[in-house]
Amino acid sequence: MEKRHRVFIAINLPQDIKKVLAKYQEKFPEIPAKWVDINNLHITLEFLGDLTDIEIADVCKITNEIAKNHNSFSVDLNKVSYGPTELKENKVPKFVWTKGDTSKDLLSLKSDLQKNLLEAVRFRPDGKNFSPHITLARIKEWEFRKMDLEEIPEINEDINLMFTVESIEVMESELKKGGPQHTILESCPFES
């Protein structure tokens, strides 16, 4: 049986942005969560699932072609909060995350990826409205539920971080004992 790889396409963050976001782990140590390694912080554009080496080669080629048809653009990150649900109605959020603005450039890029990759790789787009976000931590639900409401820190911070996206990456996620490890398979620079 041919080996398969968990593959996704992402926007990687500049190191200075990663450092700022990683500090939230120190700010909220009482939250029962598995914090994402600083090197794994990214914005997922498309999760493609388990692919063969041949499919990965096709994805890299297509992603490079798409990148050449796009120009650099900025991403504005504006909030750190729980997600996707808020702290109410007895629902436990799944993440601590950073959210950003959805720009026309970002939506155009995502649309091009979906349209072109659907023909080459059989994956299921999630169908949700795309909202750029970076997972900072995954909440440990059973521990979170044990906390009294007063013990749970409120996380709803406005932030103002901006960076320029000059490439997108085809990434592999390997599930390891210490957590997932992400590796860049192909970096696809924009035209300008």
Secondary structure, DSSP 8 states (H G I E B T S, - for coil): ----EEEEEEEE--HHHHHHHHTHHHH-TTS-EEE--GGG-EEEEEEEEEE-HHHHHHHHHHHHHHHHT---EEEEEEEEEEESS-S-TT---SEEEEEE---HHHHHHHHHHHHHHHHHS------S----EEEEEEE-HHHHHHS-GGGS---EEEEEEEEEE-EEEEEEEEEETTEEEEEEEEEEE---
